[in-house]
Amino acid sequence: MASARLAVLCRKVSAALKTSRSLINPQAPASTGFSLNLLLKNTPNTTSLHQCRLFHTTLSRKGLEEFFDDPKNWGEEKVKSGASWTCQQLRNKSNEDLHKLWYVLLKERNMLLTLEQEAKRQIVPMPSPERLEKVIESMDALDKVVQEREDALRLLQTGQEKARPGAWRRDIFGRVIWHKFKQWRLPWYLNKRYNRKRFFAMPYVERFDRLKREKQARIQTRKKSLEKKKEKLLQEKFPHLSEAQKSSLI
């Protein structure tokens, strides 16, 4: 059986080689003793051998050069760059475009991180460091848009708010948390580990919970009062700007 399979395989290889030879040099007579050496000798007039290649190869790509900035920008203190992508712009893109844009931004981020590290090594300022912030903001916005689409699809199909099923519950400290459901091999009334969890707060915790809410309310009130004082101070320091702003609102 093994010898028969080997013979069949040899015949298939020989037939494939004959076909490739007829494509490259159709005027050459067919022969049984075909080899790769004869293939190279009988093709002096062919313009390009890669047009008749038997195997598909991908296009050539750059190597480590893509981790560095364009040579045109080397030595420049400032490099022109556009604005970052906003969520409104990304919502108009398709999923395929977002997928491509993510890898473009990822390559740009890796290049800028390499440039930043090289600038630190040479103790020189990085040219246009705001480019890295723009790329990070664009990636965050893209991630947010993708998450919005996943949430909308999940709500449409399953009606679940979160990716993992769960419920809002209160822990022993009185905090409202999102409890993620988990599969157990035992039912809940036989599972000792699950029964050790407490999803309620004791009565004496309510006082501390109230004090915590009051503290947060005082912090928010203090922030608002500081903002008002700062705004009033700026109006007294720049009265012409405050009058111009009032006139524009009218």
C-alpha positions in Angstrom: 0.0 0.0 0.0 2.8 2.4 0.9 4.6 1.8 -2.4 1.3 2.3 -4.4 0.7 5.6 -2.6 4.2 6.7 -3.3 3.9 5.9 -7.0 0.6 7.9 -7.2 2.3 10.9 -5.5 5.2 10.7 -7.9 2.9 10.7 -10.9 1.0 13.7 -9.6 4.3 15.6 -9.1 5.5 14.7 -12.6 2.2 15.8 -14.1 2.4 19.2 -12.2 6.0 19.7 -13.4 5.0 19.0 -17.0 2.1 21.4 -16.8 4.4 24.2 -15.4 6.9 23.5 -18.2 4.3 23.7 -20.9 3.2 27.1 -19.4 6.7 28.5 -19.4 7.9 27.1 -22.7 5.1 25.8 -24.9 7.3 25.0 -27.9 9.5 22.6 -25.9 8.7 19.0 -26.6 7.4 17.0 -23.6 9.6 14.3 -22.2 9.4 11.9 -19.3 12.8 12.7 -17.8 11.8 16.3 -16.7 13.7 17.9 -13.8 14.1 21.3 -12.3 17.6 21.6 -13.9 16.0 21.2 -17.3 13.4 23.7 -16.4 16.1 26.3 -15.8 18.0 25.5 -18.9 15.0 25.5 -21.3 13.8 29.0 -20.2 16.4 31.5 -21.5 13.8 33.5 -23.4 11.3 33.9 -20.6 10.9 37.5 -19.4 9.7 36.8 -15.8 9.6 33.4 -14.1 7.5 34.7 -11.1 4.5 35.1 -13.4 4.2 31.3 -13.6 5.2 30.4 -10.1 3.3 27.6 -8.5 3.2 29.0 -4.9 1.5 32.2 -3.7 3.6 34.6 -1.7 2.5 37.7 0.2 3.7 41.1 -0.6 6.9 42.3 1.0 6.7 44.3 4.2 9.1 46.5 6.0 10.9 45.3 9.0 12.0 47.3 12.1 11.9 50.5 10.1 8.2 50.9 10.9 9.1 51.4 14.6 10.8 54.7 13.7 9.5 57.9 12.3 9.7 59.0 8.7 13.3 59.9 7.8 12.0 63.3 6.6 11.0 64.2 10.1 14.4 63.3 11.7 15.9 66.4 13.3 12.8 68.4 13.1 11.5 70.1 16.3 7.9 70.2 15.2 6.0 67.7 13.1 2.6 68.5 11.6 -0.2 66.3 12.6 -4.0 66.3 12.4 -6.6 66.3 15.1 -7.6 63.2 17.0 -10.6 61.1 16.0 -13.8 61.9 17.8 -16.6 59.5 18.7 -19.0 61.3 16.4 -16.7 60.7 13.4 -16.0 57.1 14.3 -19.7 56.2 14.7 -20.1 56.8 10.9 -17.5 54.2 10.1 -18.2 50.5 9.5 -16.8 47.7 11.6 -14.2 46.8 8.9 -13.0 50.4 8.8 -12.7 50.6 12.6 -10.8 47.3 12.5 -8.3 48.7 10.0 -8.0 52.1 11.8 -7.3 50.4 15.1 -4.2 48.7 13.7 -3.1 51.9 12.0 -3.3 53.7 15.3 -1.6 50.9 17.0 1.4 51.0 14.6 1.5 54.8 15.0 1.5 54.5 18.8 4.3 51.9 18.8 6.3 54.2 16.6 5.8 57.2 18.9 6.6 55.2 22.0 9.9 54.2 20.3 10.6 57.8 19.5 9.8 58.9 23.0 12.1 56.2 24.5 14.9 57.2 22.1 14.5 60.9 23.0 14.8 60.0 26.7 17.9 57.9 26.0 19.6 60.8 24.2 18.3 63.4 26.7 16.6 65.5 24.0 13.1 66.8 23.7 10.7 64.6 21.7 9.5 66.3 18.5 5.7 67.1 18.8 4.9 65.0 21.8 1.2 65.9 21.4 1.0 63.3 18.6 1.1 60.5 21.2 -1.8 62.1 23.2 -3.8 62.4 20.0 -3.3 58.7 19.1 -4.2 57.6 22.7 -7.4 59.8 22.6 -8.3 58.3 19.2 -7.8 54.7 20.4 -9.9 55.4 23.5 -12.7 56.9 21.4 -12.6 53.9 19.0 -12.7 51.5 21.9 -15.8 53.4 23.3 -17.6 53.2 19.9 -16.9 49.5 19.6 -18.2 49.0 23.2 -21.4 50.9 22.3 -22.1 48.7 19.4 -21.5 45.6 21.4 -23.8 46.8 24.1 -26.5 47.7 21.6 -26.3 44.3 19.9 -26.4 42.5 23.3 -29.4 44.5 24.4 -31.1 43.7 21.2 -30.4 40.0 21.3 -30.5 39.1 25.0 -31.7 42.2 26.8 -28.8 42.2 29.2 -27.2 45.4 30.3 -23.7 43.9 31.0 -21.6 41.5 29.0 -21.7 39.0 31.9 -25.1 38.3 33.5 -25.5 39.7 37.0 -27.6 41.8 39.3 -27.2 45.0 41.4 -26.8 43.9 45.1 -25.7 45.4 48.4 -22.6 44.2 50.1 -21.8 44.0 53.8 -20.5 47.6 53.8 -23.8 49.0 52.4 -22.4 49.7 48.9 -24.4 48.9 45.8 -22.3 46.7 43.5 -22.7 44.7 40.3 -22.6 41.0 41.3 -21.6 38.9 38.3 -23.3 35.5 38.1 -21.1 32.4 38.0 -21.8 28.8 37.2 -21.5 26.4 40.0 -21.4 22.6 40.0 -23.7 22.5 43.1 -27.0 24.1 43.7 -26.9 27.3 45.8 -28.4 25.7 48.9 -25.7 23.0 48.9 -22.8 25.3 48.0 -21.0 26.3 51.2 -18.7 28.8 49.4 -21.7 30.6 47.9 -23.6 30.7 51.2 -20.7 32.4 52.9 -21.3 35.5 50.8 -23.4 38.2 52.3 -25.5 40.4 50.0 -27.0 42.6 52.7 -25.8 45.1 55.2 -26.3 45.1 59.0 -28.4 47.8 60.6 -25.4 49.5 62.2 -23.9 50.1 58.8 -26.6 52.6 57.8 -25.1 55.3 60.0 -21.7 55.1 58.3 -23.3 54.9 54.9 -25.2 58.1 55.6 -22.0 59.8 56.8 -20.2 58.7 53.6 -23.0 60.3 51.5 -22.8 63.5 53.5 -19.0 63.6 53.0 -19.4 63.2 49.3 -22.1 65.9 49.1 -19.8 68.3 51.1 -16.9 67.6 48.6 -19.2 68.4 45.7 -20.5 71.6 47.3 -16.9 72.7 48.1 -15.9 72.2 44.5 -18.8 74.2 43.1 -18.1 77.1 45.5 -14.4 77.1 44.5 -15.4 77.3 40.9 -17.8 80.2 41.5 -15.1 82.1 43.5 -12.6 81.5 40.7 -15.1 82.7 38.1 -15.9 85.8 40.1 -12.2 86.6 40.5 -11.6 86.3 36.8 -14.6 88.6 36.1 -13.1 91.2 38.4 -9.7 90.9 36.8 -10.9 90.9 33.2 -14.2 92.9 33.2 -14.1 93.5 29.5 -14.2 89.8 28.8 -17.2 89.3 31.1 -19.1 92.1 29.4 -18.3 90.7 25.9 -19.5 87.3 27.1 -22.8 88.7 28.4 -23.4 90.6 25.1 -22.8 87.5 23.1 -25.3 85.6 25.2 -27.9 88.3 24.6 
